[in-house]
């Protein structure tokens, strides 16, 4: 059973005896319940994690480590406390605003995102958990089948395309790096700080793990519907150049990220107790994966990885 927010507050040493705490629910999450805690001097966020989230492959100790590292690097709000064994995070509340989808895809914001991702990928310490999209697709498929989830009529075709992509990319294996792996729009905020622009902060590290940096890049692309020109801005800022293999790997990873999102939805449709249309969410992402994996250049991108050798 989950703790109530009052029970959670009582487990936080620097909050339990403070008078006149103000507690307010924060909207936007579709896995967990988030609350703002105002003490009069400082504000915090406590997240009450959703039930059965371990079935989604979430490891709260890895999330804690990733969020702590990201906070130390100035990428996310700092972790102030970790409620164990429940795995609830208490973080500093960010005074700022979400960046609308139409704004975050502008060139200067795409570059800001690329810099934050590269900073975490290259400077965060290794995490004690793996995020391999192909193994996660297998895992979510199994959990969905066990719970009698609904699959699309062409699921065999969809999985065949995933196997094609994995087969090609295995010719140039990635070097695992700490990754965020959940770069939807609501996980970005501009914190109000002195100066002309805010400081970009990245929230919600529950899917963090050692993975392929191209998954993070592709995940950002598909959540924000970046076109090829915008995707090249992202790659150029991240790598300093755009090579054919960079672009091909990104274009293969985008539909894999969409497939992962879809299977997350099929799984949640059966295990979540939250009142959300998870099946509709799954159907949306199956459709987008279907569209991107049907691109006329798909076979060309696969052929890019026929030769062996490590990615540079």
Buried (B, 14 or more C-beta within 10 A) or exposed (E): EBBEBEEBBBBBEEBEEEEEBEEEEEEEBBBBBBBBBBBEEEBBBBBBBBBBBEBBBBBBBBBBBBBBBBBBBEBBBEBBBBBEEBBBBBBBBBEBEBBEBEEBBEEEBBBBBBBBBBBBBEBBEEBEBBBBBBEBBBBBBEBBEEBEBEBBEEBEEBBEBBEBBBEBBEEBEBEBBBBBBBBBBBBBBBBEEEEEEBBBBBBBBBBBBBBBBBBBBBBBBBBBEBEEEBBBBBBBBBBEEBEEBBBBBBBBBBBBBBBBBBBBBBBBBBBBEEEBEBBEBBBBBBEBBBEBBEBEEBEEBBEBBEEEEEBE
